[in-house]
Each structure stands twice: as structure tokens, then as C-alpha cells.
Amino acid sequence: MKKAKTEKLKIIPLGGLEQIGMNITAFEYKDSIIVVDCGLSFPEDDMYGIDLVIPDITYLRDNIERVKGFFITHGHEDHIGAIPYVLKEINVPIYATKLTIGIIEHKLREHNMLTKVKRKVVRYGQHINLGCFRVEFIKTNHSIQDAAALAIYSPAGTVIHTGDFKVDYTPVFGDAIDLQRFGEIGKKGVLALMCDSTNAERQGFTMSEKTVGRTFDEIFSDNKNHRIIIATFASNVDRVQQIINTAHKNGRKVVVEGRSMVNIIGIASELGYINIPENTLIDIEELKHYPDEQTVLITTGSQGEAMAALSRMASGMHKKVTIKPRDTIVLSSHPIPGNEKAVSKIINELSMKGAKVIFQDVHVSGHACQEEIKLIYSLVRPKYSIPVHGEYRHLIAQARLAEELGIEKDNIFILSSGEVLELDEEGAAIKGRVPVGAIMVDGLGVGDVGNIVLHDRQHLAEDGIIIVVLTLENGSGMVLAGPDIVSRGFVYVRGAESLMEEAKHILIDRMDYCMDKNITDWGRIKTEIKDSLSEFVWKETKRRPMIMPIIMEV
């Protein structure tokens, strides 16, 4: 009997490709859609005033009756940060491991959504059936606890999505990555592997998190008489655990500072992912009761973020902590691409205050290097390779590795966000696109700042604004008052009286011209004002400020 032909599986990345951040991918088979991750990205330097960037989920909104649920690989912002915004529109259950759900719940509570969203804690090895899909969570290691890879079973075949991972045989907490399970699924046949590409350009293996613990031991013994301040990522619970262990061994009290750090450590200790010895943690208010050499501060701000605790300490704006010449400050992280300048600035500021800054060899990555990526490929033996999580150069580096490992060039797909990949055992091809993009969050406004508003903000930031105020007589269109010129961010008016005076004369001449020609249409008058003033300002200053005429009628 001939086997009934299955439909093709569709894989649709809605964000997270060509960049590190904003990860979200839809998997579609017949009338079922499941979504893996739901992250945000942080604004670029030219996105003035923007707080966060979240993915455009038009495609999910248009197919809302088919969306069955969200599966989250781990609790980093670039994988969970958009959940409160997206679930306001697409309220379906969320499936994730215990710590990841704990962090998501904290987010939902902040947005008053805790009672509205269904959440399910999933154990490793557990299978969730949703629509045409069955999803299994597989234990992996990463720079946050409880990270998982997903095996997504569909009638068209099995896809393995690694999430962000590394292979750590000696993790600080819990078990090593479940390589055996990857191998077992690989033996049964895997249609496609979607593998983390972040470190695909780096040779060798990523070091174990435990090696950082040994470095901390050395730093503590070399700086016995100094206060130690360590900045790291709030979500790296294992790193915080190691700092606490070393502090306890050396008889030091620990202060945790920075909102996100306090939140995550609170959640992790509540759920049993971090073990804090009794009488080790003290409140920041109690710092003054202990000599410097008996204290350690664990803080946020290792990326030079302007409002994080370490930046406020460096610039002297922190209310409780002042940097002293004998302090030893450790930056326990790598600058994320694009943050190098901010990190360098903070190192300089701290050094100027006389502190000793250590930023070499006090961090290991949470992502797999080439040998670990090869190991996963060898275990999974996929038919198709779909590199994910990384900028284009990272995806290309993984594509080369896949080819070296014997995967045919035609079976390697470097997708762009929005492309629809249709695949089954017979073949795979990109078939069309869906709408994708970045939605900007500014304060409470989601999506109300678009490209036009951003362009205006860039224009204002670069050249400033000139406002021209006029009062016209109702009916006759005669100028009763003005034109008055107000400028901001263009020139310092007190030093440019003659320029402003000349601009005013040009506007008066232009208004006389409008009167003579009987031009009373406001739109036309505004255009005349803009054109004449713009031409004059460019000629005199070679600048193009925004010109905004305001006309009143009495």
C-alpha cells in the first residue's frame, strides 16, 4: 500500500537572524503553529529615546486561531523579553523549564498579566503535544540555568533547535548537557538542525564555567586588603554562585546591587538554583558596618549601560557606593558587539578614581565554539542545516562547518527573518516571505514611534529646530504679529543675533511677497516660509535644521 503523502513543514523565523537578539521562530504544519522563543533586542545608537525593540508579529496575529503555544528555550532577554508585549495580543500557553518560567512570571507580574497567561513548567525529557506537533525538552548548558534544546516532532520529520548552548562537562549547578539524548534522536533520523551560531567563528571548545571560579579564587587571594566589586550579567546565576562561594571561603560579606540582579537572584534562590550560605548576604545599608576588606559587591553594569549600578558608581552618581582608590573592580563579561565604547569608558572612569580594574580572563562564553557545534552535528546527523542565532558572518561560519561535516551545500539554508522555508524528506526550498520588522517601545507606547518619528528625532539631534510664529488677521490675511523666530539645538541665540535678525528680514520680505500675490492658503504660506528660511540658513551655516512654521489667526 502506498504511503499517504504528508504535507511540508514550514519554518518561519520572525526575528533573530542577521542579529544577536529578538529571537522568535514559528513552526507551521497544516492548521497548527507553535512558536519558539519571544525575545527583544536593545536599541541602536541612532534610535533616540527608544527603550526596547520587539518583533513584528503580524503573521501570528493574522493566523491567531492556529497558534497553539510558545516554547521558550531559556530565560535571557533576547529570548523572553517580548513576551509581555506579544502575549497581550496572542494569549496562548507558555511552556518552559522551572527557572525560565520563574523569570517570565516576574515579567508578567510587572505588566499585570500573571493571571491572564497560562504557564506550564516542563521537565527535561517531557513531551508536550500541541496540534500536529510534539515537543521534547532536552537538557543543555548555557550561561543561565535551566537552558533547553527542543526536539520538535512533526509528521514531516523531526527538527532539533539547540537554543543557546555550550557543552559544559563540569557545570556549577545541575547536570552536563544530555549528549546521549541528542545521539538517540539522531539515530532515529533528524530532518533539520537549527544550531546556535554565536561562536561559530571561534576554534576549539568553550571553557567550563568552573574555570572562572578558579580565577575568582586567585583574585580574592591577590586582593586580600581591598574591597572587591564584581560586575556581571544578572542572569548568570552560576557566576554569582561562584562569587558567593569564593566570598564565603574568604570570610567576606556579599551585597547584591542593581535591580535586575536583585530580581533574578531572588527568583533563583527561591526556586533552589542558587545556594547562599547563612549570614553571607547583607543589605547595602549595612556596608558601612564592615571594613572594606571584608566585603564584596556583585553588581549590574558590566556592559557599560548608562543607568546600571556600576556606571552610576563610576560617575559618582550612586547614592550608597563611592569608588575608592583601593577598590578592586572586576568586569566579569565580554563586551557585546557594539558595547565596546561604553565598556572602555567605564574602565577609564574607574581607573581615574584610582581603582584597580580587572577585565581579562574573568569570563567564559555561554555559547558553543566550533568543536562543540561539530559534536552536535555528528550526534544529530541532520539532513538539512539551518544556522540560527547570530549575525550573517556567524551563520556563514556555521554553514562552512556543516559542509565540512558532509552536509550537501544545497541542504544548508541561511535564512533571513521573514523567509518561509518549506521542507520534508523529499526536499526543501524557500517559498515566499511573511511581514517582519522591528516594533519600537518608547515608555508606554508600543509601535507608535515608527521610522518617520525616528527620522525626525535624528534630524532634531543632528541639526536642531527653528520655529517661526506668525499671527494673521482673519479674512484679510494681513500679518498682525511676527514673524518671531525661536530656535533650539541650532545655534546659541545670544551669540547669533545678527543671523536671527537677518533671517527675520528674509521672512518679512517673503510675507510681503505673499500679500502682494494674494496668497492666503496656509499650506502655501508655510511652504514659502520653509523654503526661503531653509535656503538662507544653508547658505549662512551649511546646516539643515527642522523648520516648523506656526500660524495663528485672530
C-alpha positions in Angstrom: 0.0 0.0 0.0 1.4 3.4 -1.0 2.1 5.7 2.0 -0.1 8.8 2.1 1.9 11.9 1.2 2.5 14.2 4.2 2.4 18.0 3.9 5.5 20.0 4.2 6.7 21.6 7.5 7.1 25.4 7.4 9.9 27.1 9.4 9.4 30.9 9.6 11.9 33.0 11.6 10.1 36.2 12.6 13.3 37.7 14.1 16.7 36.9 15.4 18.6 36.3 12.2 21.2 38.7 10.9 21.5 39.9 14.6 22.0 38.8 18.1 18.7 39.4 19.8 14.9 39.4 19.2 14.8 35.6 18.7 11.4 34.2 17.6 10.6 31.4 15.1 7.3 30.0 14.0 6.8 26.3 13.0 3.8 25.5 11.0 2.2 22.3 9.9 -1.3 22.2 8.4 -3.5 24.0 10.9 -1.0 24.2 13.7 1.6 26.8 14.6 3.9 26.7 17.5 6.4 29.5 18.4 9.9 29.0 19.8 11.2 32.0 21.9 9.9 35.5 22.1 12.8 37.9 22.6 13.6 41.6 22.4 16.7 43.5 21.2 18.2 46.7 22.5 18.1 49.9 20.5 20.8 51.0 18.2 22.7 54.3 18.9 20.6 56.2 16.4 17.2 55.1 17.9 16.9 58.2 20.1 14.6 57.7 23.1 13.7 54.0 22.3 13.8 51.7 25.2 13.4 48.3 23.6 12.8 46.7 20.2 10.3 43.8 19.8 9.4 41.7 16.8 6.6 42.4 14.4 4.1 39.5 14.9 1.6 40.4 12.1 1.9 36.9 10.8 0.9 35.3 14.1 -1.9 37.8 14.6 -3.3 37.1 11.2 -3.2 33.3 12.0 -4.1 33.6 15.7 -6.7 30.7 15.6 -3.9 28.3 14.6 -1.2 29.4 17.1 -1.1 26.7 19.8 1.6 27.8 22.2 5.1 29.3 22.9 8.1 27.1 23.8 10.9 29.0 25.5 14.5 27.7 25.5 15.9 29.8 28.4 15.5 32.9 30.4 17.6 35.6 28.6 16.1 38.9 27.5 16.8 38.2 23.8 14.5 35.1 24.2 11.8 36.1 26.7 11.9 39.9 26.7 9.0 40.5 24.3 6.6 38.0 26.0 4.5 40.6 27.9 4.0 42.7 24.7 3.3 39.8 22.4 1.0 37.9 24.7 -1.2 40.9 25.1 -2.2 40.2 21.5 -1.7 36.4 21.2 -2.7 34.8 24.5 -1.7 31.2 24.3 0.1 29.0 26.9 3.8 29.2 27.5 6.0 26.1 28.1 9.4 26.3 29.7 11.7 24.9 32.4 11.3 25.9 36.1 13.8 28.8 36.3 12.7 30.2 32.9 9.1 30.2 34.0 10.1 31.9 37.3 11.7 34.7 35.4 8.8 35.0 32.9 6.4 35.2 35.8 8.3 38.1 37.3 7.9 39.9 34.0 4.2 39.1 33.7 3.6 40.4 37.2 5.2 43.7 36.3 2.8 44.0 33.4 -0.3 42.9 35.5 -0.7 39.8 33.3 0.1 37.0 35.7 -3.5 35.7 36.0 -4.2 36.1 32.3 -1.4 33.9 30.8 -1.3 30.1 31.1 2.2 28.8 32.0 3.4 25.2 32.3 6.7 24.1 33.9 8.2 21.4 31.8 10.8 18.8 32.9 13.7 17.6 30.7 12.6 14.6 28.7 8.9 15.5 29.0 6.9 15.7 25.7 4.2 18.3 25.1 1.6 17.5 22.4 0.1 20.6 20.7 -1.9 20.3 17.4 0.2 18.4 14.9 3.4 18.9 16.9 5.1 17.1 19.8 7.9 18.9 21.6 10.5 17.4 23.8 12.8 19.5 26.1 16.5 18.3 26.2 19.0 19.4 28.9 21.8 21.8 27.7 24.3 24.1 29.3 24.4 27.9 28.9 25.3 31.0 30.9 21.9 30.8 32.6 20.5 27.7 34.4 17.7 25.5 33.0 18.5 26.1 29.3 16.9 23.6 26.9 17.2 22.4 23.4 13.9 21.4 21.7 13.2 18.3 19.6 10.1 19.3 17.5 8.4 16.2 16.1 6.0 16.7 13.2 4.5 14.4 10.6 7.1 15.8 8.1 10.0 14.9 10.3 12.0 16.0 13.4 13.7 19.3 13.8 16.2 19.9 16.6 16.5 23.5 17.8 19.5 23.8 20.2 18.6 27.1 21.7 21.7 28.9 23.1 24.0 26.3 24.3 27.6 25.2 25.1 28.9 21.8 26.2 30.0 22.0 29.8 31.1 18.7 31.3 31.6 20.3 34.8 28.7 22.8 35.2 28.5 24.7 38.5 24.9 23.5 39.1 23.0 20.5 37.8 24.0 18.1 35.1 26.0 18.3 31.9 24.3 18.6 28.6 22.3 15.4 27.6 24.5 14.4 24.6 23.1 10.9 24.8 19.6 12.1 24.0 20.9 14.1 21.0 22.5 10.9 19.8 19.4 8.8 20.3 17.2 11.2 18.4 19.9 11.4 15.7 19.8 7.6 15.2 16.1 7.8 14.5 16.7 10.4 11.8 16.5 14.1 12.0 15.1 16.3 9.2 16.8 19.6 10.2 19.1 21.0 12.9 18.8 24.7 13.9 22.0 25.3 15.8 23.4 28.3 17.8 26.0 30.2 15.6 27.2 32.9 18.1 30.7 31.4 18.4 30.9 29.6 15.1 33.9 31.6 14.1 35.9 30.5 17.2 38.0 27.4 17.1 38.2 24.7 19.8 35.9 24.3 22.8 34.3 26.9 25.1 35.9 26.7 28.6 33.8 25.4 31.5 32.1 27.9 33.8 34.1 26.3 36.7 37.3 27.8 35.3 36.0 31.3 36.2 35.7 30.1 39.8 39.4 29.3 39.9 40.2 32.8 38.6 38.0 34.3 41.3 40.0 32.4 43.9 43.2 34.0 42.6 41.7 37.5 42.5 40.5 37.2 46.1 43.8 36.0 47.4 45.7 38.7 45.5 43.4 41.5 46.8 43.1 40.4 50.5 43.2 44.0 51.7 40.8 45.6 49.2 37.1 45.9 48.7 36.1 43.8 45.7 33.3 44.9 43.3 32.3 42.4 40.6 30.1 43.3 37.6 28.5 40.5 35.6 25.3 39.7 33.8 22.3 39.4 36.2 21.1 36.3 34.5 24.4 34.4 35.0 23.3 32.7 38.2 26.2 30.2 38.2 28.7 33.1 38.0 27.0 34.8 41.0 27.0 31.4 42.8 30.8 31.1 42.3 31.4 34.7 43.6 29.3 33.9 46.7 31.2 30.6 47.2 34.6 32.4 47.0 33.5 35.3 49.2 32.2 32.8 51.9 35.5 30.9 51.8 37.4 34.2 52.3 35.0 35.3 55.1 33.6 38.2 53.2 30.0 39.6 53.3 28.2 40.0 49.9 26.0 42.8 48.7 23.9 42.3 45.6 23.2 45.7 43.8 21.3 46.5 40.7 17.5 45.9 40.1 17.8 43.1 37.6 20.5 41.4 39.7 18.3 41.5 42.9 15.3 40.2 41.0 17.0 37.2 39.3 19.0 36.2 42.4 15.7 36.4 44.4 13.9 34.1 41.9 16.9 31.7 41.7 17.3 31.3 45.4 13.5 30.9 45.9 13.5 28.1 43.3 16.7 26.5 44.7 19.0 27.3 41.8 21.5 29.2 44.0 22.7 28.3 47.4 23.6 31.2 49.6 25.3 30.3 53.0 23.7 31.8 56.0 24.8 35.3 57.1 26.7 35.9 53.9 24.3 38.3 52.2 23.9 41.7 53.7 21.9 44.7 52.7 23.6 47.7 51.1 22.7 49.8 54.1 24.9 47.6 56.3 28.0 48.1 54.2 29.3 50.9 56.5 29.4 48.5 59.5 32.1 46.3 57.8 35.7 47.1 56.9 36.3 47.2 53.1 38.4 44.0 53.0 35.5 42.0 54.4 33.0 42.9 51.7 32.2 42.0 48.0 29.7 43.8 45.8 28.0 41.9 43.0 26.5 44.4 40.6 25.0 45.0 37.2 26.6 47.2 34.5 29.3 45.0 33.0 28.3 46.3 29.6 28.7 50.0 30.4 25.0 50.6 30.4 24.4 54.2 31.4 21.8 53.6 34.1 23.2 50.4 35.6 24.7 50.3 39.1 28.4 50.2 38.1 28.0 53.2 35.7 26.4 55.2 38.5 29.3 54.3 40.8 31.9 55.2 38.2 30.3 58.6 37.6 29.8 59.3 41.3 26.0 59.3 41.0 25.4 56.2 43.1 23.7 57.1 46.4 25.2 54.3 48.5 28.6 53.4 47.0 31.5 55.6 46.3 34.5 54.2 44.4 37.7 54.4 46.5 41.4 54.3 45.3 41.9 50.9 47.0 38.9 49.2 45.3 39.4 46.2 43.0 36.8 46.1 40.3 36.2 43.0 38.1 34.3 43.1 34.9 33.2 39.5 34.5 31.8 39.6 31.0 32.8 40.2 27.3 31.6 43.4 25.7 28.6 42.5 23.5 29.3 43.7 19.9 28.5 47.4 19.8 29.1 48.0 23.6 32.9 48.2 23.4 33.0 52.0 23.6 30.7 52.1 26.7 32.8 49.4 28.4 36.1 51.2 27.6 34.6 54.5 29.0 33.7 52.9 32.3 37.1 51.3 32.7 38.7 54.7 32.2 36.3 56.4 34.7 37.0 53.7 37.3 40.8 53.9 36.7 40.7 57.7 37.1 39.2 57.2 40.6 42.3 55.1 41.4 40.6 51.8 41.4 42.3 48.7 40.0 40.2 47.2 37.1 40.5 43.6 36.1 38.7 42.6 32.9 41.0 39.9 31.3 40.2 36.2 31.7 37.3 36.6 34.2 34.6 35.4 31.7 33.8 32.4 29.7 31.2 32.3 26.9 27.8 30.6 27.2 27.9 29.6 23.5 29.5 26.7 21.7 32.7 27.0 19.7 33.4 25.1 16.5 34.3 21.7 18.1 31.0 21.6 20.2 29.0 22.6 17.1 30.7 19.8 15.2 29.9 17.4 18.1 26.2 18.2 17.9 26.1 17.8 14.1 27.9 14.4 14.5 25.3 13.2 17.0 22.2 14.6 15.3 23.3 13.9 11.7 20.6 16.1 10.2 19.5 16.1 6.5 19.3 19.9 6.5 21.3 22.6 8.3 19.7 25.9 9.3 22.2 28.0 11.3 20.4 30.4 13.7 21.3 33.0 16.4 23.9 35.2 15.1 24.9 37.9 12.6 25.3 36.9 9.0 29.0 36.2 9.4 28.3 33.8 12.3 25.7 32.0 10.2 28.1 31.7 7.3 30.8 30.3 9.6 28.4 27.5 10.8 27.4 26.8 7.2 31.0 26.1 6.3 31.3 23.8 9.3 28.2 21.9 8.2 29.7 21.5 4.7 32.9 20.2 6.1 30.9 17.6 8.1 29.4 16.3 4.8 26.1 18.1 4.6 25.4 18.9 1.0 25.6 22.6 0.1 22.1 22.6 -1.3 20.8 21.3 2.1 22.2 24.3 4.1 19.8 27.2 4.4 20.9 30.6 5.7 17.5 32.3 6.2 16.6 35.9 6.6 13.9 36.9 9.1 10.5 36.6 7.3 11.5 33.9 4.8 9.3 30.7 4.7 11.3 27.5 4.5 9.2 24.5 3.4 10.7 21.1 4.0 10.2 17.4 4.2 12.2 14.3 3.4 11.8 14.9 -0.4 13.2 18.4 -0.5 13.4 21.9 1.0 13.0 25.3 -0.5 12.3 28.9 0.4 8.8 29.7 -0.6 7.8 33.3 -0.1 8.0 35.7 2.8 5.8 37.0 5.6 5.9 40.5 7.1 8.6 41.0 9.7 10.3 44.0 11.3 11.1 45.8 14.5 8.4 47.4 16.6 9.9 50.1 18.9 8.8 50.5 22.5 9.2 54.0 24.0 7.9 54.4 27.5 4.3 53.1 27.5 4.0 53.4 23.7 4.4 50.3 21.7 4.8 50.8 17.9 3.7 54.5 18.0 7.2 55.6 17.2 7.9 54.5 13.6 10.6 55.4 11.0 9.2 58.8 10.4 9.3 59.8 14.1 12.8 58.3 14.4 13.9 60.2 11.3 12.5 63.4 12.9 14.4 62.7 16.2 17.6 62.1 14.2 17.1 65.3 12.3 16.5 67.2 15.6 19.5 65.6 17.2 21.8 66.5 14.3 20.6 70.0 13.3 18.1 71.3 15.8 14.8 73.1 15.1 13.7 76.6 14.2 10.1 77.6 15.0 8.5 80.5 13.1 5.4 82.0 14.8 3.1 84.3 12.8 -0.3 85.9 13.6 -2.6 86.7 10.6 -5.8 88.7 10.5 -8.9 86.6 9.9 -10.2 87.2 6.4 -7.6 89.7 5.1 -4.6 87.5 5.8 -2.6 90.6 7.0 0.4 90.0 9.3 -0.6 91.3 12.7 2.4 90.0 14.7 5.7 88.3 13.9 7.3 86.6 12.3 9.0 85.6 15.6 11.9 83.1 15.5 12.6 80.6 18.2 15.4 78.0 17.9 16.5 75.0 19.9 19.7 73.0 19.2 20.5 75.1 16.2 22.7 78.0 17.3 23.2 79.7 20.6 20.9 82.7 20.0 22.8 85.2 22.2 25.8 84.7 20.1 24.0 84.9 16.8 21.7 87.9 17.0 22.7 89.2 13.5 22.0 85.8 11.9 18.5 85.8 13.6 17.8 89.4 12.6 18.7 88.7 9.0 16.5 85.6 9.0 13.7 87.7 10.3 14.1 90.3 7.5 14.0 87.5 4.9 10.8 86.2 6.4 9.2 89.7 6.4 10.1 90.1 2.7 8.6 86.7 2.0 5.4 87.6 3.8 5.2 90.9 1.8 5.6 88.8 -1.4 2.7 86.5 -0.2 0.5 89.6 0.5 1.3 91.1 -2.9 0.4 87.9 -4.7 -2.8 87.4 -2.6 -1.5 84.1 -1.2 -3.8 83.3 1.8 -3.6 79.5 1.8 -1.8 78.4 5.0 -0.2 75.4 3.4 1.3 77.6 0.7 2.4 80.3 3.2 4.2 77.6 5.3 6.0 76.2 2.2 7.2 79.8 1.3 8.5 80.3 4.9 10.2 76.9 5.0 11.8 77.3 1.5 13.1 80.8 2.0 14.4 80.2 5.5 15.9 76.9 4.7 17.8 78.4 1.7 19.1 81.3 3.8 20.2 79.1 6.8 22.0 76.6 4.5 23.9 79.4 2.7 24.9 81.0 6.0 25.7 78.0 8.2 25.7 74.8 6.0 23.1 73.3 8.4 19.6 72.0 7.7 17.6 72.4 11.0 13.9 71.3 11.0 11.8 74.4 10.2 8.3 74.5 11.8 6.0 77.4 10.9 3.1 78.0 13.3 0.3 80.3 12.1 -2.4 81.7 14.3 -5.4 83.7 13.2 -7.3 86.4 15.1 
